[in-house]
């Protein structure tokens, strides 16, 4: 699901999306689309030798829906920490 689609759904019914994501967190069941990511490898600044693996960093690019899941998890953890 693209980020644009998630944004439209969020405008349509924010509370329902949050409740669905909370249910996914508590039951441990997530849609397959949330479990996919693309990895990108980039160079770390200016290094002497780019033949060394430590000269690179990999970044996981998550889908738009997974970003909502991360936000919900962060809020749930903050609520638990405040108790």
C-alpha positions in Angstrom: 0.0 0.0 0.0 1.5 3.3 -1.0 1.9 6.2 1.5 -0.6 8.3 -0.5 -3.2 5.6 0.0 -2.4 5.4 3.8 -2.8 9.2 4.0 -6.2 9.1 2.3 -7.3 6.3 4.7 -6.0 8.3 7.6 -8.1 11.3 6.7 -11.1 9.1 6.2 -11.0 7.3 9.6 -8.0 7.8 11.7 -9.4 6.0 14.8 -10.3 2.9 12.9 -6.8 2.6 11.5 -5.2 3.1 14.9 -7.5 0.5 16.5 -6.7 -2.0 13.7 -3.0 -1.5 14.2 -3.3 -1.9 18.0 -5.2 -5.2 17.5 -2.4 -6.3 15.1 0.2 -5.5 17.8 -1.7 -7.2 20.6 -2.4 -10.4 18.6 0.9 -10.5 16.9 -0.7 -10.8 13.5 0.3 -8.4 10.8 -0.6 -8.3 7.1 2.1 -9.7 4.7 2.5 -6.3 3.2 3.8 -5.0 6.5 6.5 -7.5 6.6 8.2 -6.5 3.4 10.9 -3.9 3.0 13.4 -2.8 0.4 17.0 -2.3 1.4 19.3 0.4 0.0 23.0 0.4 0.6 24.7 3.8 0.8 28.3 5.0 1.5 29.2 6.3 4.9 30.8 9.8 4.3 34.3 10.0 3.0 36.3 6.8 3.5 39.8 5.8 2.4 38.8 2.3 1.1 35.3 1.5 -0.2 36.3 -2.1 -0.5 35.7 -2.5 3.3 32.2 -3.4 4.2 32.2 -1.0 7.2 32.3 1.9 4.6 28.7 1.2 3.8 25.3 1.4 5.6 22.1 -0.4 4.7 18.7 1.3 5.2 15.4 -0.5 5.2 12.6 1.3 3.4 9.3 0.3 4.8 5.8 0.6 3.2 3.4 3.4 4.2 1.2 1.1 6.4 4.2 -0.1 8.4 5.0 3.5 9.3 1.6 3.7 11.0 2.3 0.5 12.9 5.6 2.0 14.1 3.8 5.1 15.3 1.2 3.1 17.1 3.8 0.9 18.8 5.7 4.1 19.9 2.5 5.5 21.5 1.7 2.2 23.2 5.2 2.0 24.7 5.0 5.6 25.8 1.7 4.9 27.5 3.1 1.9 29.3 6.2 3.8 30.4 4.0 6.5 31.9 2.2 4.0 34.2 
